[in-house]
Every structure is written in structure tokens, then in C-alpha cells.
Amino acid sequence: MSVPPDPEVVELATKVFDLARSGETETLAAYVDAGVPANLTNDRGDSLLMLAAYHGHAAAVEALIARGADAGRVNDRGQTPLAGAVFKGEDAVIRALLAGGADPTGGNPSAVDTARMFGKTDLLELFGAR
């Protein structure tokens, strides 16, 4: 028998995910520094980093990576933060993720596949792909 989640924990997690989506870097970093896992994921497997990346918040991405967030972590659909950033055209986020160790060939579709799909030759070059 599973124990229902504590409503206060759910409320805190919701707040932290919203901070990642809205790019409130300092507050988000403070929560992670206080013990919220850097790789916390929601019910779809989206990490804080995925949400920050997808919504174009390079500073939040950098802060999360600096605190141990996995730049290549895939969600439940096999997507990576890097592929999401390519899809959204978030160049600063793409560079932050690459600096944090994200693999352009990880996930499905990968960032390389996504760049190919949208004809982003500059990104293919950046990723070392053809």
C-alpha cells in the first residue's frame, strides 16, 4: 500500500518547479542549497533543469548544473534538456548545457536530430555533427 504524498511536500515541489519554469535563479538556487535535490523530477520525469532549459533560463540552468544537476538527464519520453533548448531556439541555454556536459547525441530525438529536423546548421556545426 502506498502512502499518499504529504500535501506540504507537494506544495513545496510545485513551488520549486514553478521557480525553474519562471527562471527565478536566486530563489531556486537557495532551495537547492537548502536541500531540494538538484535532479528533482516531476510526474513526467522533467527535471528542474529540463524546465529551466525549455523555458529559456540560461542563468537557472548554470546554477542548477553548478549544484549537481545532470545536464543529460532524460525525461519519461526520452527527451533531454539540450534537445528541448534546440527545439525552442535557446542559444544561451544550449551553450550552458554544453558547458555543463550535455551530450548532443543523447535522448530521442537527440539535440543533433532536432537540429537536423529544423535545418539548424550552425548548431550541427557546434555539436560537431554533419
C-alpha positions, -999 to 999 in steps of 0.1 A, spaced: 0 0 0 15 33 -10 14 63 13 -2 94 -1 23 123 -5 24 149 22 4 180 9 32 203 22 58 184 2 37 185 -29 32 223 -24 69 228 -20 78 207 -50 52 226 -71 67 259 -60 103 248 -69 92 235 -103 75 269 -109 107 287 -99 126 267 -126 99 274 -152 100 312 -145 138 314 -141 139 327 -106 176 317 -103 185 330 -69 154 316 -51 157 283 -70 194 280 -61 186 288 -24 161 259 -23 187 235 -38 213 248 -14 189 241 14 184 205 4 160 202 -25 176 177 -49 192 193 -79 178 164 -100 142 166 -87 117 154 -113 80 159 -117 54 132 -126 66 133 -162 102 129 -154 110 165 -162 139 177 -140 143 213 -127 170 216 -153 147 205 -181 121 231 -171 146 259 -168 162 250 -201 129 246 -220 117 280 -208 150 297 -218 166 305 -185 203 301 -190 213 315 -156 190 290 -138 205 262 -160 240 273 -150 230 275 -113 215 240 -113 244 224 -131 268 241 -106 248 224 -79 250 189 -94 221 188 -118 226 162 -146 228 181 -179 219 149 -199 191 135 -178 162 123 -200 125 127 -191 100 99 -193 96 105 -230 134 102 -237 139 139 -242 169 158 -229 172 195 -218 195 201 -247 171 188 -274 144 210 -258 166 240 -259 174 233 -296 137 229 -303 130 263 -286 159 281 -302 175 290 -269 212 296 -278 224 307 -244 208 277 -228 223 254 -254 258 268 -246 252 265 -208 241 229 -212 271 220 -234 294 236 -209 278 215 -183 285 183 -201 253 177 -221 257 151 -249 242 163 -282 236 127 -292 217 117 -261 180 112 -259 154 106 -286 152 126 -306 187 139 -297 197 175 -300 216 166 -332 184 150 -346 164 181 -336 189 205 -352 188 184 -384 150 184 -383 148 222 -382 178 228 -405 199 245 -378 233 240 -395 250 264 -370 241 241 -342 251 209 -361 285 226 -365 286 235 -328 277 198 -319 304 185 -343 278 168 -364 272 168 -402 
